[in-house]
Amino acid sequence: MDWQSLWLTIRLAALVAASLFLIALPIAYWITYSRWRWKFLAEAVVALPIVLPPTVLGFYLLVALGPRSPLGHLWQALTGHSLVFTFQGLVVGSIIYSLPFAVQPFAASFAAVDSRLIAASATLGASKLRTFLEIVMPLSVSGMVAGVVLSFAHTLGEFGVVLMIGGNIPGVTRTVSIDIYDQVQALNYSSASITAIVLLAISFGLLAFVYALNRKVLAVWLWK
């Protein structure tokens, strides 16, 4: 069991989940309440990582973050090193790859809020920001928690995108999924099995938590 890879993966997933909470909130709010007729195009762009093969997305991210791109060139000028094949590059790529897994649960929970409550808040003179903070967010907690947990779990199992933009550098970009691949390639099935079981247990626990929350099981248990 490569504990260094596990710790790096958990750290990556935590940073991505925290970043997506801040990034996905305004996107999900706009998707839910915007009346722009071409909004479906923006929704399609956000959902693209779900249907695109990871290698395709990873290739475009490699080009977009490379030293010849504007973003990659700016990063290299500021830091002195390339953005690709670094932990920071993994964070950026993983945020894009896991974006729909945060935006879609957020948007679904916002859409489920009773529109009459929002209208009543506006009638009483509350601003859109206050309405969002005091009405929409409290009533959307389960959806927001689901989005954060799903984006965390999705990042744990990344392989294609991580390999394309991060490579396989021990202690820097080697995640658990890449470590499993390396162990299988080396015919070290026992080590790969142990690592896979740990990843499976973590992923199962996270998904069970999300489903329990959505079915109000946790809410009933906490109030007993």
N, C-alpha and C positions, 0 to 999 in steps of 0.2 A: 504494500500500500504506500503510494507516494503522497505523504501528508503535505508536502510543499505544494504539489499540484492542487490538492483539495482546498488548501487554505487560499491559494491564489484564485481558484474558481469561486469560492464563497465570497471573497473580497470583491471580485469582479461583479458577481450577481448582485451584491448589496449596493454597490455604487450605481449600477445600471437601474435597479429598482427605485432607488432614491431619486436619481436624475429623472427617470420617466414619470415619477409622481408629479414633479414640477412641470415637466414638458407636456405631458399628456393632458393635464387638467384643462388648460386653455384650449387645446385642440379639440378635446371632447366636448367642451362647453360650446364652442363655435359650431361643431358638427351637429349638436343637438338643437340649438336654438337659431342658427342662421337660416334665413329664408332665401339665400342666393340660389338661383335656379340651376346653376352648374355645380352645386355643392357635391354632387355624386362623384365628380372628377377628383376632388380632394379626398373623398372617402376611399376611392379606388387607389390613389397613390399611397395613402396610409396603410391600406390592406395589402399592398403588393408583396411585402416580405413573407406573407403567409403562403402565397402560391408560387413565388419565384424559387427555383432551385438554389440552395445555399451557395453553390459554387458560382452561379451567375451573379447573385447579389454580392458575394465576396469579391468577384473580379471587378465589378463596378466600384465597390468601395476601395479596392486596392488602387484603382486608377484615380479615384476622387481624393484619396488621402496621400497619394504618392508625392514625391518631391517636385514633380513637374506640374502638379495641379496648383491653383491659387491658394487653397487652404493648406496643402502640404508645404508649399514654398514659404508661406507666411509662418507656419509653425517652425520650420527649419531655421528661418531667419531669427525667430524669437528665442528658440531653445538651443539651436546648434546641432540638432539631430532630427532625423526623419520621424514622421508620425507613424508610419507603418512599421511592423515588427517591434512594437513597443506596447507596454501595458496600456498607455493612454490611447493608442490606436485601437486596442481591443475594446476599451470603454466606449469610444465613439461608434465603432462598428456595431457593437452589441446594442447600443441604444436604438440605432436605426433598425436593426434586425428584430428587436423585441417591441418596437413601438406599437404595433397593432394589438399586442396582448395586454397593453395598458389602456390604450385609447378606447377600444371597443367595450370592455366592461364599464369603464367610466361613463361613456356615452349612453350605454343601455340603462345604467342606474339613474342618470340625469333625466332621461326620457320617461322613466317610470314615476317621477315626482308629479303629483297632482298639479295640473296647470292652474287650477283654481286658487291654490295657495300662492302661487307666483303672482297671479293677477291681483289677489287681495293685498299682497305685500306692496305691489306697485301702486295700488289705490291709496294705501296708507302713506305713500310718499317715500318709501324706502328705495334706495338706489339699487341698481342691478348688482353691484358688488356686495352690498349688505344682504340682499335677498339670497345671493349665492352662498354667502358665508353662514347665514343664520337659518336658511330653509333648505336649499338644495343640497348642500354638503352633509348636514346632519341626517337627511333622509336617504343619502346615497352611500353611507359608510360601508355597507356590505359590498357594494359594487367596486368601491375604491380599494378596499382591502383585497378583493379578488384580483383586481388589475395589478396591484403591487406584487402579490404573491405569484401570480401567473408569469409576470415578467421576470421575477426572480428565478422561478423554476425553469422557464424557457432558456434563460441565460446559462443555467447549470449544464444543460445538455447540448450546448452549441458545439458544432464540429467544423462544418464546411467553411462558414464565415470566419471563424477563429483561425483556422489553418491558413486560409487565403491571405488574411491581413496581418496575422500575428506570427505565423510560422510555428516553430516548435523549439522555443528557447527555454531551457529549464530555469525556473524561478522568475521568469519574465512573462512568457506567453504560453507556456505549456499548461493547459487546463486538464481537468480530469478526463474528459472525453478523448483528448489527444493521447493522454497517458495510457488509457485502455487500448487505443489503437496501436500504440507502440508495443505494449505487452503482447498483444495478439500477433503482431508481426514478428516478434521475437519468440513466438510459440510458448510464452510464459502464461499459460492459461489460468493457472491457479491465482497468480497475482491479479490478472485481469478480472477474474471472477469476483475476488474480494472487493476490488474497487467498484465494479459494476453493481454489486449488491448494496454497497454503501450509497451509491448514487440513486439506485432504485428505491431504497428505503427513504431517503430524503425527499425524492420526488413524490413518492406515494403519500408521505406525511403531509406535504404541502397541498397536494390535490385534495386529500381527505379533509383538510382544514377548510379549503375553499367550499367544497360541497356541503360540509357541515354548517358553515356560516350561511350559505344561500338557503338552506332548508331550516334555518332558525334553530338548529340543534344546539349550537353553542349558546344562543340567547336563552333558551329554556334552561340549560344546565347552569348558567351563571346566576339565574334568578332563583334557583332552588334553595 
